[in-house]
Structure formats: C-alpha cells, structure tokens
Amino acid sequence: MANTYLDAGTGDALVFLHGFCESKEVWTDFMRPLQQQFRTVALDLPGFGANTHAVSSYTMESMADDVKRQLDELGIQKYLLIGHSMGGYVSMAFAEKYGPLLQGLCLFHSSALPDTDEKKENRDKTISYVERHGVKNFINPFVEPLFYRENRERLKPEIEMMKEIGRATPKKSVIGALAAMRDRPDRTDVLRAAKFSVLFIFGKEDAAVPLDKALEQCHLPGNSMVYFLEKTGHMGMFERTSETRKAIQKFAETIF
C-alpha cells in the first residue's frame, strides 16, 4: 500500500492536514523550505489520497483518531498541527481529545465554529448532487472558486492539480466527509480552553470562511497570532505561498 504520509527533515515536528477533496500532496512544495529547520509531516486523512483502508464512519473525531494513529506509528510525540479547511476541523477535534500532545495549532482557512443552517442545507444539496452526478461533475466547478479570481490565471497548474486530486477521491469519501463537516459541533470552547498557542490564517476573499466568522473566534485563545491576507481566497498555500509559509515558520519558532 502507498504511504499515507510525507515525512522529511529533522527537528521539532510540523504536521500538516489537508482539506476536503485534497490529499497530502497539496503540501509537497509548501513544506520543502521548512525542512531545513523542522521535521515536516503531511498526512492523508481517512478516505483521501493513499489512506484508502476501509473507513467505518466519517466523523471529525474518527479522523482525529486516525491522525493520532499515524503519528504514533511515526513515533512523533509532540507537534504543531496545521489544518487546512476540513483539516482544521479535524485539528479542532484532535485538540479536544488529545490537547496535551499539541505544542500549537494553526487553523489555516478554517474555523472552530459549526456550520450555519444555510451551510448545512448546502452540504445536503451537495451530497445529493454527488450521489446523482458523481464526483467528477462535482469537482470540476468546485475547485476554481476556492481561489480568489485575480489569482486563477496565474495558478492554473495548481488548480488543475487540485481537480486531479479531487476527481480521484472515492464517492463514499466525498459524501462521508460532507456529512461529517455538516454535523461537526461548535468547538469554540476548545479554543477558549487552549493551553497551546493558536495561529489563524484567513483570506480576506475567502467565501468558505467569511471575515466576520474569522473575527468571531481569533480572540478566543489565551495566546494567538492572526494573519489576514488580502487578495486571497481559500487556498493560501498556493495563493500566498511565501507569506503563509513565513507565518507558520515564525509561529513554530515562538513555540519551539
């Protein structure tokens, strides 16, 4: 079976979790410069990328357990967790269950808030669309709007890569993850109680995590750093690679 993780570099561990219909591959280039200073690990979440062993239930909690299992197998005891979008939701579930293992947490275009009623409705519509029309027909129009419109031309290869990863995702995983995101609880209390530092990275043009929702939570942890990126949608690792990488590097330096 193919590896469900990328693991390179030595030192304190930065662990990257991908978002919905993504895989560990979205972090490949992003992590490379950080490997001079840190051990960087990117994991495939259950049902995505190479992590294709049978998934009995799709929940943020079960995904967090799988992250813990993979990190245990890699022998990593303490880490900074960086979660993009759905990976951030998994990170919040992880923080709730395994908080003492965390040195820090980065919500990368993500949120501790639950879905709004409107968003839940949209998830249901998407589930029925995927059931009827399949993953490919869903992915093709889904990916491009994640990027701010002014960045789309420049990032055509990245958009194509994202579509390719998305199209390879099993239908069961897409539907399971949509339901898991819809049903996830409010975890703002986890931020309030956090003993670890939290880094928030938000795109000012991100339709998935609107600015007002971002502002609702970034003051909750006792110790937090916040980056708001202009002309950036939901995909800062591609849209603003050097700025977001530098933010994570600085954050990691303050923690370790």
N, C-alpha and C positions, 0 to 999 in steps of 0.2 A: 504493500500500500504506500502511496506517495506520502511524503511528510506533511503533517498538518501545521507545521511551523517553519518560520525562517529564524535562524539564530546565528548571530555573528557579533564579533567584538568581545571585549572583556571589561570587567569592572562592574559597577552598580547597574542593575537591570532596568531598562525601559521596556515595557510590554505594551504592544500596540494591538488594539482590537478594531477590526473593520466594521463598516456599516452594512445596512440592508442591501442584499444582492451584490455584495462586494466579496473580496477574499483578501487573504494576507498580501497578495501581490500588489495591492494599491500602495503599500508602504515600502516596496523594494528600494526604489531610488531615494525616497524621502529619508530612510534610515541610514543610508550608506555613510554620509559625513559624520553622523553621530557615533559611528563605530570606532572612531579614533579614541573616544573618551568613555564610552559606555558599552555594556552588553545590550544589544538590541534584539528583541524577540517579537515577531508578529505571528499571531495565531489565526487559524481558520476556526470560525465559530461553527457549532454543530449544524450539519446540513449544507454548509457552504465550502467552496474551494475543494480541498482534498479531504475535508473532515466528513467523510461520507458513511461512517458507521451508522447503523440503524438508530434513528432518533425516536425515542418513545413518546416524548412530549416536548413541544416547543413553548418554553416559558423563559423569561429573563433569568429566573432562579436556576433552572436546569442548565442554561447556557453558562451561567456563572460557575456552577459546579464543574462543568466541562473545562472551563478556563483553569480552575484550581487543579483539576486532574492533570492537565497538560503541563502546568508549571511545576507541579510535584514531580512529574516524570523527568522534567528538565533539571530538577534539583535546585530550583530558584526559590529562596525563602522570603526575600523582601524585595519589593519592586515599586516602581512608579507605573501606574496603569494609565494608558492613554486610549480613550474610547471615542471613535468617530461615530456620530449619529446613533444608530442602533447599538453599536459597540459601547457607547456612553451609557445607554440604558442598562446594558449588561454590567458595565462597571459599577453602576449605582446598586444593582442587586448584589454584586460582589462585595461592595463596601459595606452593605448591610449585614451580609453573612460572615465576611472574613476581614472586617475592618482593621484588626491589629496587624495584618500582614502588609497593609498598604503604607508605603512611605509618603505617597502623594497620589493625587488623582487629577487627570486632565479631561474635562468634558470638551471635546473638540466638535463644534457644531452639534451640541447635544444638550440634554435637559434632564433635570430631576422631576419635572412636572409630568403629570399623566396626560393622556390625550384629552382634548376637549370633546364635547359631544359631537360637534361638527366633524372633527378629525376621525372619531370612531366610526361615524357614518361613512366617511370617505374610505376608511380601511375596509369596511364591509363591501362597499361598491367595488373596490379594487379586487377583493377576494373573489367576488362573483365574476368579475371581468376575466381574471386569470383562469378561473375554473372553466369558463366558456371559450375563451380565445387563446389560452396558452401563454407561456412565459415570454416567448419571443415577441409576440404582438404587444405585450405589456412593456417590455424593456425598451424597445426602440424609441418610443416617445417619452419614456420616463426619465432617461439619463440626462439629456441635454439641459432641461430646465433646472437641474441641480447646480449648474454653472451660471454665474452672472452673465447676462447676454453679451457684454462687451468682451468677455474672455473666451467666448466659444470658438471663434475663428482660430485664435492662437493655440487653443488647446484641443484641436480636432483629434490628434492621435490619442490623447488621454481619454477623450470622450468615447472614441472607438474601442479603446482597451476596456473601459468600464462596461460598454454594451456587450462586449465579448464575454467578460466575466459573468455579467448578469444573465445572458442567454444560456450559459452553461449551468445555471442554478436549477436544481430539480423543482418541479412544480410544487411538490409536497413541502419543500423548504420555504418557498416564497409564500405560500398560503399560511403555513405554520408560523412563520416569523411575523406576518401581517397581523395575525390573531394575537400573538404574544405581545406585540407593540401596543395593540388596541387595549389589551387587558392589563397592562402593567400599572401598578399602583403609584400614587404620589410618593416620591421619596425625598421631598424637601427636608423632612425631619432628619434624614441621614446626613444631609449637608449641614444642618444646624448642629448636629452632634459630632461632626467630624473632628477627630483628633489629628488628622493629617491635613496638609495644605492642599488647596484645590486651585487649579488653573482653568479658567474659562477662555475658550477661543470662539468668538462669534463673527459671522459675516454680516455686514450691515444690509446686504441684499439677499439674505437667506430667507426664502419663503417657508422653509421647514421649521426653523427656529426663529420666529419673528423677534424683533428688537425688544418689544415690550415684555415678551416672555423671558428673554435673556436678562433684562434688568430686574425682573421679579426675584431672581434666585442668586445673582452673583454676590450679594451682600450677606448671604446666609452663613457661610462657613466662618469660623473664627479667624482663619488665615486664608486669604485668597488673592490671586492675581487675575486680572481681566484684560483681554485683548479684544478690541473691536476693530475689524478690518473693513475699510471702505472698498467699494467696487469688488466685493467678494460675496459669492453665494454660499453654497453648502459644502464646497469641495476645496477648502483652504490648502490642503496638502498639494494640490495642483495649481490652484489659482494664485496662491501667495506662498510658494514653497519656502523661500528663504526666511520670510518673516515668521511663519508659523514654526519652522524648524528652530529658529533662533529663540523664539518664545519658550519652546519646550526645553531647549538646551539650558537657557538661563534659569528656568524653573527647577530643572533637575539639579543644577549646580547649587541652588539655595537649599535644596533638600538633602543632597548627599554631601 
